[in-house]
Amino acid sequence: MGADLRGKSDEELASDGSEPGSQQDKWTNLEFKRRDLAVQRDVAAAQIEAARHQLTAADAQASAAMWTKYSAIAVAFSVIVAAIGIWLNYLTG
């Protein structure tokens, strides 16, 4: 009996006209609960997938921050070398 309810839409299930407390009403309520649990399962799976993507993005951001730091150090070093070169040029010439 419950298997043929799976093919019905939510609107068809809600308007089946069964008496409260009847066996048909119980089957209908169980079908609604089954659908609700299926939706919750899908939402939970989507949230887990989103969390995985967030972790990947955070790892990429950490890597980008590391390379930005190294780049700033390299720029500072090149400025120091250029300043020494200018100073030596001034002294010799």
N, C-alpha and C positions, 0 to 999 in steps of 0.2 A: 504493500500500500504506500509506504513512504518513498519508494523508488520513483514512482510516477510524479511525485511532487517536484523533483529536481528539474524537470523540464519546464515548469511553470515560472512565469515572471513574478516579481514581488507583488505587483498589483493583483495578479490572478490569485496568489496565495492569500492576500489580505482580504479579498472579496469572495472567498469560497463559501461563505454563508453557513459554516458549521456551527453547531451549538456549543457554547462554552462548556468545557469539561468532557466533551465527546471524544471518541478515539480519533476522529478526523481532526479535531482541534488540537489534540496532543501531537499528532503527526505534523500538522502545520507549524506548531510552535517549535518542534524539534528541527524542522527544515530551516526556519528562520535562525535558530541558534547555530545550526551547521554553517549557514551562509555567513553569519556574523563572525564565527570563529575562522572561517576561511579568509575573510577580509582582514581580520586582525593578524593572521599568520602572514599574509602578503605585505601588510604594513610593517610588521616587525622585520621581515626579510629586506624590505626597502630601506629601513632605518639602519640595519646592519651594513648593507652595501654603502649607504651614504657615509657611515662612520669609517669604513675602510678607505673611501675616497678622501675623507678629511685627514686621515692619518698619512696617506700618501702625499697630500698637499703640504702637510706640516713638515714631513721629511724633506720635501723639495725646498720649502721655505728655509729650513735650517741650513741646507746645503748652500742656498743662495746667500744667506747671511755670512757663512764662512768665507765664501769667495769674495764677497764685498769687503770683508775685513782684510783679507790678503791683498786685495786690490788697493785699499787705502794705505796699507803698509808699504806696498811697492811705490805708490805715488809719493809718499813721504820720503822714502829713501831716494827716489830720483830727484826730488826737490833739494835734498841735502847735497847730493852729488853735484847738481847744477850750481848750487850756491858755492860749493868749494871750488868748482871750476871757474866761476866768475871772480871769486876772491883771488885765486892763483893768477888769473889773467890780469887782474888789477895790480897785483904785486910785481909781476914780471914786465909789465908793460906800458 
